[in-house]
Amino acid sequence: MNDSFKKVLKGTKRKRSQEGRSLLANKKKVIKDLSRLIKSGRFALKPRDIKEKDIVEAGKERHIQFLKSYKKSIAVHAIMAVVDRHLKRRFIRTTSASIEGRGMHDLMEYIKRDIREDPEGTRYCYKFDVKKFYESVKQDFVMYCVKRVFKDEKLIAMLDNFVRLMPEGLSIGLRSSQGLGNLLLSAYLDHFLKDRYGVRHFYRYCDDGVILSSTKRELWQVRDKIHKQLQMIDLIVKPNERVFPIEEGIDFLGYVIYPDHVRLRKRIKQKFARKMHEVKSRERRRVLTASFYGMAKHANCITLFHKLTGKSMKSFKDLKVAYKPEDGKKRFPGTVVSIRELVNLPIVVIDFETGIRTEHGEDRCLVAIQQNGEPKKFFTDSEEMKNILAQIREMPDGFPFETIIKAETYGKGRTKYVFS
């Protein structure tokens, strides 16, 4: 609840608004009241809580909805933060958008890696887009997926309220829509392609999809399966779908991805150049340049960046700067998982740090690992693990190393976890 409070009231404008000042002045009471409503399952949104407006995004007109009240936004954010953590485990690794730690750049790295490691199996591309996804989603199908995942009746009732807030489809802009939309496509499309048909190179960003294969024939066959599967939930693919050789460039995620390099999408370059020409404020130009740099640094665009901004682009790696915490402890990326979830699974141990204070004790050991290429970490108080990790640190090429964690029973039914 506290994290959601901070995220919803992020930014000076929201904090200084009338409602923002009131919420900040009564933070403890607001969190207590919302927690009680959520716990009882009585939290609900009504159509009058929604405000609608039209915006232009990426050259498209969109009719979006958002909550008028920051207070209700905090509750929705808190509920979906927990829901999203459970749903993330069910999503395939190459689906992205509105998933923590999985943005467009993360997904693009997977595409680049697969093209590099399997050039023969990624010669051709099938690109598709679901037509008016959020407006066309059938609410009953979403709730069917929700009930397959969650069994708590109070939570199901609150999610049902979020889903059926609009007369049809899902609200574009409501915090719950992205996660539940991902759940629908994950159940009816992602796992269908991966588990039943063994499609190896499939990538989805929201309602946009890309599939790579060695032959056009195979892609057209997959295309027919996708159409048939989406028709089951009353969704259709846009007519602009196509199969083509990847040498033409895959226009996806704001970039055009080629086998040996990446370019920015033409519309992004034109939009930035137009804005820089119109804007006179030095501060506004600085903000625009920083935003453009955030896109350009993930592509081969050093010359383009210099041409449009007059500034040279340095690589972060060339700067050789690293964060140095005041306490001297290392900071590892990835989500914290229970060691029980890693038993009998192959992992790569990257590094470790001792002397970490947690709610369970003072001298805990934090171990940084990779599982299927995804960074994770776990805490342990095992003296055996600490001793082994300390010995490996003394070896010249000790880290990283591959291992499998085993669970061993000793004493009166006690369990310990060991490297094997």
C-alpha positions in Angstrom: 0.0 0.0 0.0 2.8 2.4 0.9 4.6 1.7 -2.5 1.4 2.3 -4.4 0.8 5.5 -2.5 4.2 6.8 -3.5 3.8 5.7 -7.2 0.4 7.3 -7.7 1.4 10.5 -6.0 4.7 10.7 -7.9 5.5 14.1 -9.3 5.2 17.7 -8.0 2.0 18.4 -9.9 0.1 15.6 -8.2 1.5 16.3 -4.8 0.6 20.0 -5.0 -3.0 19.3 -6.2 -5.8 19.8 -3.7 -6.4 16.0 -3.4 -2.7 15.3 -3.3 -2.1 17.6 -0.4 -5.0 16.1 1.5 -3.8 12.5 0.9 -0.3 13.4 2.0 -1.6 15.1 5.2 -3.6 12.0 6.1 -1.4 9.2 4.6 -1.7 6.7 7.5 -5.5 7.0 7.7 -5.9 6.7 3.9 -3.7 3.6 3.8 -5.6 2.1 6.7 -9.0 2.8 5.2 -8.1 1.4 1.8 -6.5 -1.7 3.3 -9.7 -2.4 5.3 -11.8 -2.1 2.1 -9.5 -4.3 0.1 -9.2 -6.9 2.8 -13.0 -7.2 3.1 -13.4 -7.3 -0.7 -15.7 -4.3 -0.6 -13.5 -2.0 -2.7 -15.2 -1.2 -6.0 -15.2 1.3 -8.8 -18.2 2.9 -10.4 -18.7 4.4 -13.9 -18.8 7.9 -12.3 -15.2 7.4 -11.0 -14.0 7.4 -14.6 -13.0 10.3 -16.8 -12.6 9.9 -20.6 -10.7 11.8 -23.2 -9.3 11.5 -26.7 -5.5 11.5 -27.3 -3.2 11.0 -30.3 -0.5 8.4 -29.6 2.0 7.1 -32.2 -0.1 8.7 -34.9 -3.3 7.0 -33.7 -6.3 8.5 -32.1 -7.2 6.7 -28.9 -10.2 7.1 -26.5 -8.8 6.5 -23.1 -10.2 6.3 -19.5 -8.6 7.2 -16.2 -9.7 7.5 -12.6 -10.6 10.9 -11.3 -9.5 10.1 -7.8 -5.9 9.5 -6.7 -7.2 7.7 -3.7 -9.0 5.1 -5.7 -6.0 4.9 -8.1 -3.8 3.9 -5.0 -6.2 1.0 -4.2 -6.3 -0.3 -7.8 -2.5 0.0 -8.1 -2.0 -1.9 -4.8 -4.4 -4.7 -5.9 -2.8 -5.1 -9.3 0.7 -5.0 -7.9 0.0 -8.2 -6.1 -2.0 -9.7 -9.0 0.8 -8.9 -11.5 3.4 -10.7 -9.3 1.4 -13.9 -9.5 0.7 -13.5 -13.3 4.3 -12.8 -14.2 5.2 -16.4 -13.3 2.7 -17.7 -15.9 3.9 -15.5 -18.8 6.4 -16.9 -21.3 9.7 -15.0 -21.1 9.4 -13.4 -24.6 6.1 -11.6 -23.8 6.5 -8.0 -22.7 4.7 -4.7 -22.0 3.4 -3.7 -18.6 5.4 -6.5 -17.0 8.0 -5.5 -14.4 11.5 -5.8 -15.8 10.3 -6.6 -19.3 10.2 -3.5 -21.5 10.7 -3.1 -25.2 14.5 -3.0 -24.9 14.5 -6.3 -22.9 12.4 -8.0 -25.6 14.5 -6.5 -28.4 17.6 -8.1 -26.9 16.0 -11.5 -27.1 15.2 -11.0 -30.8 18.8 -9.9 -31.5 20.2 -12.8 -29.6 18.1 -15.4 -31.4 18.9 -13.9 -34.8 22.6 -14.0 -33.9 22.6 -17.5 -32.4 20.2 -19.2 -34.9 20.6 -17.4 -38.3 19.1 -20.3 -40.3 16.1 -20.6 -38.0 15.3 -16.9 -38.2 15.5 -16.1 -41.9 11.9 -15.1 -42.3 9.5 -13.1 -40.1 5.7 -13.1 -39.6 4.4 -9.8 -38.1 0.9 -9.3 -36.9 -1.3 -7.0 -34.7 -4.6 -7.7 -33.1 -7.2 -5.2 -34.3 -8.6 -2.8 -31.6 -7.5 -5.2 -28.9 -8.8 -3.5 -25.8 -12.0 -2.3 -27.3 -12.7 -5.8 -28.8 -11.9 -8.0 -25.8 -14.8 -10.0 -24.5 -15.1 -9.6 -20.7 -16.3 -13.1 -20.1 -13.2 -14.6 -21.6 -11.0 -12.4 -19.3 -12.9 -13.5 -16.2 -12.7 -17.2 -17.3 -8.9 -16.8 -17.3 -8.9 -15.0 -14.0 -10.9 -17.8 -12.3 -8.5 -20.3 -13.7 -5.6 -18.6 -11.9 -7.2 -17.2 -8.7 -9.5 -18.9 -6.2 -10.1 -16.1 -3.7 -13.7 -15.0 -4.1 -13.1 -11.5 -2.8 -10.2 -10.9 -5.2 -12.2 -12.3 -8.1 -15.1 -10.0 -7.3 -12.9 -6.9 -7.3 -11.2 -7.9 -10.6 -14.6 -8.6 -12.1 -15.6 -5.0 -11.1 -12.5 -3.7 -12.9 -13.2 -5.7 -16.0 -16.9 -4.9 -16.3 -16.4 -1.2 -15.7 -16.9 -0.4 -19.4 -20.0 -1.6 -21.3 -17.7 -3.5 -23.7 -14.0 -4.4 -23.8 -11.4 -3.3 -21.4 -10.7 0.3 -20.3 -7.7 1.8 -22.1 -5.8 3.5 -19.3 -7.0 1.7 -16.2 -4.2 0.1 -14.2 -5.8 -3.4 -14.3 -6.3 -3.6 -18.1 -2.7 -4.3 -19.2 -2.2 -7.2 -16.8 -5.5 -8.8 -17.5 -5.1 -8.3 -21.2 -1.7 -10.0 -21.1 -3.3 -12.9 -19.1 -6.0 -13.4 -21.9 -3.4 -13.5 -24.7 -1.0 -15.6 -22.6 -3.7 -18.3 -22.0 -5.2 -18.3 -25.5 -2.1 -17.5 -27.7 1.3 -17.6 -26.1 1.1 -21.0 -24.4 -0.9 -22.3 -27.3 1.9 -21.5 -29.7 4.8 -22.5 -27.4 3.4 -25.6 -25.7 1.1 -27.2 -28.3 2.9 -26.3 -31.5 6.5 -25.8 -30.3 7.0 -22.4 -32.0 10.5 -21.5 -31.0 10.9 -17.8 -31.9 7.8 -16.0 -30.8 7.7 -12.5 -29.3 4.7 -10.5 -28.1 4.6 -6.9 -27.0 1.0 -6.2 -25.8 -1.2 -7.0 -28.9 1.7 -6.9 -31.4 3.4 -10.2 -32.3 6.5 -11.4 -34.2 7.4 -14.9 -35.2 10.7 -16.0 -36.8 11.3 -19.2 -38.7 13.5 -20.8 -41.4 10.8 -20.9 -44.1 7.8 -18.8 -45.3 5.7 -22.0 -45.5 6.0 -22.7 -41.8 5.1 -19.1 -40.9 2.0 -19.2 -43.1 1.0 -22.3 -41.3 1.5 -20.6 -37.9 -0.4 -17.6 -39.2 -3.5 -19.8 -39.8 -3.3 -21.3 -36.3 -3.1 -17.8 -34.8 -6.2 -16.6 -36.7 -8.1 -19.7 -35.7 -7.1 -19.3 -32.0 -7.9 -15.6 -31.8 -11.3 -16.3 -33.5 -12.1 -18.5 -30.5 -12.1 -15.4 -28.3 -13.7 -13.1 -30.9 -10.5 -11.2 -31.8 -9.2 -10.7 -35.3 -5.8 -9.8 -36.8 -5.3 -6.6 -38.7 -5.1 -6.9 -42.5 -1.6 -5.4 -42.5 0.0 -8.7 -41.4 2.9 -10.0 -43.6 5.6 -12.6 -44.0 9.0 -11.3 -45.3 12.7 -12.0 -45.1 14.4 -10.3 -42.1 16.9 -8.6 -44.4 14.0 -6.1 -45.0 14.1 -5.1 -41.4 11.6 -6.0 -38.6 9.7 -2.9 -37.7 8.9 -3.6 -34.1 9.2 -2.0 -30.6 10.0 1.5 -32.1 13.0 0.1 -34.0 13.8 -1.6 -37.3 15.8 -4.7 -36.5 18.2 -6.1 -39.1 20.3 -9.2 -38.9 23.5 -7.2 -38.1 22.3 -3.8 -36.8 19.3 -1.8 -35.5 17.9 1.5 -36.6 15.3 3.8 -35.1 11.8 3.8 -36.6 11.5 6.6 -39.2 8.5 8.2 -37.5 10.4 8.6 -34.2 13.3 10.3 -36.0 10.9 12.7 -37.8 8.9 13.5 -34.7 12.0 14.3 -32.7 13.5 16.5 -35.5 10.2 18.4 -35.9 10.0 19.1 -32.1 13.6 20.2 -31.9 12.9 22.6 -34.7 9.8 24.1 -33.1 11.0 24.3 -29.4 13.0 27.4 -28.3 13.3 26.7 -24.6 16.7 25.5 -23.6 15.3 23.3 -20.8 12.7 21.8 -23.1 15.4 21.0 -25.7 17.4 19.3 -22.9 14.5 17.1 -21.9 13.7 16.1 -25.5 17.4 15.3 -26.1 17.6 13.1 -23.0 14.4 11.3 -24.1 15.7 10.7 -27.7 19.0 9.5 -26.2 17.1 6.9 -24.3 15.8 5.4 -27.6 18.9 6.0 -29.7 21.4 4.4 -27.4 19.8 1.0 -28.0 20.3 1.3 -31.8 23.2 1.9 -34.1 22.5 5.7 -34.3 25.6 7.5 -33.1 25.9 9.6 -36.3 22.1 10.3 -36.4 22.1 11.4 -32.7 25.0 13.9 -33.4 23.3 15.2 -36.5 20.0 15.9 -34.9 21.3 17.2 -31.5 24.8 18.5 -32.2 26.0 16.3 -29.3 28.2 13.3 -29.3 26.9 10.1 -27.8 29.1 8.3 -25.3 28.6 4.7 -24.3 28.0 4.1 -20.6 30.6 1.3 -20.7 33.2 3.8 -21.9 32.6 6.0 -18.9 33.6 3.1 -16.5 31.4 4.5 -13.7 29.7 2.2 -11.2 27.4 2.8 -8.2 29.2 2.7 -4.9 26.8 2.2 -2.0 27.7 4.0 1.3 27.4 0.7 3.3 29.9 -1.0 0.9 27.5 -3.8 0.1 26.9 -5.1 -3.4 23.6 -4.6 -5.1 22.3 -7.4 -7.4 19.6 -7.1 -10.1 16.6 -9.5 -10.3 13.7 -10.5 -8.1 14.1 -12.2 -4.8 12.9 -15.8 -4.9 12.6 -18.5 -2.2 15.4 -21.1 -2.3 12.6 -23.7 -2.3 11.6 -22.6 -5.8 15.1 -23.4 -7.1 15.4 -27.0 -5.9 16.4 -29.4 -8.7 16.7 -26.6 -11.3 19.9 -25.7 -13.2 21.1 -22.2 -12.2 24.2 -20.1 -12.6 25.7 -18.5 -9.5 27.0 -15.1 -10.3 28.2 -13.6 -6.9 27.2 -13.3 -3.3 27.2 -10.8 -0.4 27.3 -11.6 3.3 26.3 -9.7 6.4 22.9 -8.7 5.1 20.3 -7.7 7.6 16.7 -9.0 7.0 13.5 -9.4 9.1 14.7 -13.0 9.8 18.1 -12.2 11.1 21.3 -10.1 11.0 23.9 -12.1 9.1 22.2 -13.4 6.0 23.8 -14.2 2.7 22.4 -12.9 -0.5 23.2 -15.0 -3.6 22.9 -13.6 -7.1 22.0 -16.1 -9.8 20.7 -16.5 -13.3 17.9 -19.0 -14.2 17.2 -19.4 -17.9 19.1 -16.2 -18.5 16.9 -14.2 -16.1 18.6 -12.5 -13.1 17.3 -13.6 -9.7 18.6 -13.7 -6.1 17.9 -15.6 -2.9 18.7 -15.3 0.8 20.3 -18.1 2.8 21.6 -18.6 6.4 23.2 -21.9 5.6 26.8 -22.0 7.0 27.6 -24.7 4.5 26.6 -22.6 1.5 28.4 -19.5 3.0 31.6 -21.6 3.4 31.5 -23.0 -0.1 30.9 -19.6 -1.7 33.8 -18.1 0.3 36.1 -20.9 -0.9 35.0 -20.4 -4.6 35.6 -16.6 -4.2 39.3 -17.4 -3.5 39.6 -19.3 -6.8 40.9 -17.3 -9.8 37.9 -18.2 -12.1 35.4 -19.3 -9.4 32.5 -17.2 -10.5 30.2 -17.6 -12.3 29.6 -21.4 -12.0 26.7 -23.7 -12.9 25.0 -25.9 -10.2 21.8 -27.5 -9.1 20.5 -26.9 -5.6 19.4 -30.1 -3.8 17.2 -30.4 -0.7 18.5 -32.9 2.0 16.7 -34.0 5.1 18.5 -34.5 8.4 17.7 -34.7 12.1 14.1 -34.7 13.0 12.7 -33.9 9.5 14.8 -30.7 9.1 15.8 -29.7 5.6 19.0 -28.1 4.3 19.8 -26.9 0.8 23.2 -27.7 -0.8 25.0 -27.1 -4.1 25.5 -30.1 -6.2 
